[in-house]
Amino acid sequence: MDFTIATNAERPKSVLWPGMLHSIADFFYLSWHLIRSLFKSRESLERENAEMRRQIAALKAEIEQAEINDEDEGQA
């Protein structure tokens, strides 16, 4: 009897492609934003930062409201 353990078991290539494409897309997305930020003015970057903070605050408020609604439905 042969009890060989396969240590280099590879995943099928069809499983690897989506993750690899996602990683490549992330790399280009981040690269684009880093390069773009080098050429933007400080005021423009501050406006963009303020907008992102506003969107984050809006999302947090939306989550809090959804949690309150869930609690109200649970008590009813």
Contact map, one row per residue, 1 for C-alpha under 8 A:
1110000000000000000000000000000000000000000000000000000000000000000000000000
1111000000000000000000000000000000000000000000000000000000000000000000000000
1111100000000000000000000000000000000000000000000000000000000000000000000000
0111110000000000000000000000000000000000000000000000000000000000000000000000
0011111000000000000000000000000000000000000000000000000000000000000000000000
0001111110000000000000000000000000000000000000000000000000000000000000000000
0000111110000000000000000000000000000000000000000000000000000000000000000000
0000011111000000000000000000000000000000000000000000000000000000000000000000
0000011111100000000000000000000000000000000000000000000000000000000000000000
0000000111110000000000000000000000000000000000000000000000000000000000000000
0000000011111011000000000000000000000000000000000000000000000000000000000000
0000000001111111000000000000000000000000000000000000000000000000000000000000
0000000000111111100000000000000000000000000000000000000000000000000000000000
0000000000011111110000000000000000000000000000000000000000000000000000000000
0000000000111111111000000000000000000000000000000000000000000000000000000000
0000000000111111111100000000000000000000000000000000000000000000000000000000
0000000000001111111110000000000000000000000000000000000000000000000000000000
0000000000000111111111000000000000000000000000000000000000000000000000000000
0000000000000011111111100000000000000000000000000000000000000000000000000000
0000000000000001111111110000000000000000000000000000000000000000000000000000
0000000000000000111111111000000000000000000000000000000000000000000000000000
0000000000000000011111111100000000000000000000000000000000000000000000000000
0000000000000000001111111110000000000000000000000000000000000000000000000000
0000000000000000000111111111000000000000000000000000000000000000000000000000
0000000000000000000011111111100000000000000000000000000000000000000000000000
0000000000000000000001111111110000000000000000000000000000000000000000000000
0000000000000000000000111111111000000000000000000000000000000000000000000000
0000000000000000000000011111111100000000000000000000000000000000000000000000
0000000000000000000000001111111110000000000000000000000000000000000000000000
0000000000000000000000000111111111000000000000000000000000000000000000000000
0000000000000000000000000011111111100000000000000000000000000000000000000000
0000000000000000000000000001111111110000000000000000000000000000000000000000
0000000000000000000000000000111111111000000000000000000000000000000000000000
0000000000000000000000000000011111111100000000000000000000000000000000000000
0000000000000000000000000000001111111110000000000000000000000000000000000000
0000000000000000000000000000000111111111000000000000000000000000000000000000
0000000000000000000000000000000011111111000010000000000000000000000000000000
0000000000000000000000000000000001111111000000000000000000000000000000000000
0000000000000000000000000000000000111111100000000000000000000000000000000000
0000000000000000000000000000000000011111110110000000000000000000000000000000
0000000000000000000000000000000000000011111110000000000000000000000000000000
0000000000000000000000000000000000000001111111000000000000000000000000000000
0000000000000000000000000000000000000000111111100000000000000000000000000000
0000000000000000000000000000000000000001111111110000000000000000000000000000
0000000000000000000000000000000000001001111111111000000000000000000000000000
0000000000000000000000000000000000000000011111111100000000000000000000000000
0000000000000000000000000000000000000000001111111110000000000000000000000000
0000000000000000000000000000000000000000000111111111000000000000000000000000
0000000000000000000000000000000000000000000011111111100000000000000000000000
0000000000000000000000000000000000000000000001111111110000000000000000000000
0000000000000000000000000000000000000000000000111111111000000000000000000000
0000000000000000000000000000000000000000000000011111111100000000000000000000
0000000000000000000000000000000000000000000000001111111110000000000000000000
0000000000000000000000000000000000000000000000000111111111000000000000000000
0000000000000000000000000000000000000000000000000011111111100000000000000000
0000000000000000000000000000000000000000000000000001111111110000000000000000
0000000000000000000000000000000000000000000000000000111111111000000000000000
0000000000000000000000000000000000000000000000000000011111111100000000000000
0000000000000000000000000000000000000000000000000000001111111110000000000000
0000000000000000000000000000000000000000000000000000000111111111000000000000
0000000000000000000000000000000000000000000000000000000011111111100000000000
0000000000000000000000000000000000000000000000000000000001111111110000000000
0000000000000000000000000000000000000000000000000000000000111111111000000000
0000000000000000000000000000000000000000000000000000000000011111111100000000
0000000000000000000000000000000000000000000000000000000000001111111110000000
0000000000000000000000000000000000000000000000000000000000000111111111000000
0000000000000000000000000000000000000000000000000000000000000011111111100000
0000000000000000000000000000000000000000000000000000000000000001111111110000
0000000000000000000000000000000000000000000000000000000000000000111111111000
0000000000000000000000000000000000000000000000000000000000000000011111111100
0000000000000000000000000000000000000000000000000000000000000000001111111110
0000000000000000000000000000000000000000000000000000000000000000000111111111
0000000000000000000000000000000000000000000000000000000000000000000011111111
0000000000000000000000000000000000000000000000000000000000000000000001111111
0000000000000000000000000000000000000000000000000000000000000000000000111111
0000000000000000000000000000000000000000000000000000000000000000000000011111
